[in-house]
């Protein structure tokens, strides 16, 4: 297949205009928008790549194994007490929450950049 022709995209232009209006240089706005897109695509690809045949998540299965080891293995608790405490407090690995947390962290970083550029 051949690459699609580059097109003017009104939504892209609107987002870039808003980011530039908030204080980012046009190239910083484009880089930020590209980073947000790549982050979203990457998280979706990771979730799809780690799907089990039955539809479950290998990432969630690994999380559960680590959580069990942290709770039941005394040497784990002695060597990694903060990890053990974190697993004890986190009920499950929720990829939706992980995605939301990643987006939130990205936006906080973008807001910090905007404040610093003023």
C-alpha positions in Angstrom: 0.0 0.0 0.0 1.2 3.5 -0.6 1.2 6.3 2.0 -1.8 8.6 2.2 -1.4 12.1 1.0 -0.9 14.6 3.9 -4.1 16.5 4.5 -5.1 19.7 6.3 -6.9 18.6 9.4 -9.1 21.3 11.0 -9.1 19.6 14.4 -5.3 19.4 14.5 -5.1 23.1 13.5 -7.6 24.0 16.3 -5.6 22.1 19.0 -2.4 23.6 17.8 -3.9 27.1 17.8 -5.2 26.6 21.3 -1.8 25.3 22.6 0.0 28.1 20.8 -2.5 30.6 22.2 -1.8 29.3 25.7 1.9 30.1 25.3 3.6 27.2 23.5 5.7 27.8 20.4 4.0 26.1 17.4 6.7 23.4 17.2 6.2 22.7 21.0 2.5 22.5 20.4 3.0 20.0 17.6 5.4 18.0 19.6 3.0 17.9 22.6 0.1 16.8 20.4 2.3 14.1 18.7 3.4 12.9 22.1 -0.2 12.6 23.4 -1.1 10.6 20.2 1.9 8.3 20.5 1.2 7.7 24.2 -2.4 6.8 23.5 -1.4 4.5 20.6 1.4 2.9 22.7 -0.8 2.1 25.7 -3.5 0.6 23.4 -0.9 -1.5 21.6 0.6 -2.8 24.9 -2.9 -3.8 26.1 -3.6 -5.6 22.9 -0.2 -7.2 22.6 -0.6 -8.7 26.1 -4.0 -10.2 25.6 -4.4 -13.9 26.4 -6.2 -16.2 24.0 -9.3 -16.2 26.3 -9.4 -12.4 26.4 -7.7 -11.9 29.8 -4.7 -9.7 30.3 -1.2 -11.2 30.8 -0.3 -7.9 32.5 -3.1 -8.4 35.1 -2.0 -12.0 35.5 1.6 -11.0 36.2 0.4 -8.3 38.6 -1.6 -10.9 40.5 1.4 -13.3 40.7 3.7 -10.5 42.0 1.0 -9.4 44.5 0.7 -12.9 45.8 4.5 -13.3 46.1 4.8 -10.0 47.9 2.1 -11.0 50.4 3.3 -14.6 51.0 7.1 -14.6 50.6 8.9 -13.3 53.7 12.2 -12.7 51.8 10.3 -10.5 49.3 8.9 -8.5 52.2 12.3 -8.0 53.8 14.0 -7.1 50.6 11.3 -4.9 49.1 9.0 -3.5 51.9 7.8 -0.5 49.9 6.9 -2.8 47.0 5.0 -5.1 49.3 3.1 -2.2 50.9 2.2 -0.9 47.4 0.9 -4.3 46.3 -1.1 -4.7 49.5 -2.8 -1.4 49.0 -3.5 -1.8 45.3 -6.4 -4.2 44.7 -6.0 -5.0 41.1 -4.2 -3.7 38.0 -6.8 -1.6 36.2 -5.5 -0.7 32.7 -8.3 2.0 32.4 -7.0 3.6 35.5 -3.4 3.3 34.3 -4.4 5.0 31.0 -6.3 7.8 32.9 -3.3 8.3 35.2 -0.9 8.5 32.2 -3.1 11.1 30.5 -3.4 13.1 33.8 0.4 13.0 34.3 0.9 14.1 30.7 -1.5 17.0 31.1 0.1 18.1 34.4 3.4 18.2 32.7 2.0 20.2 29.8 0.4 22.7 32.3 3.8 23.0 34.1 5.5 23.8 30.8 2.9 26.4 30.0 3.4 28.0 33.4 7.1 28.0 33.0 6.9 29.7 29.5 4.9 32.6 30.8 
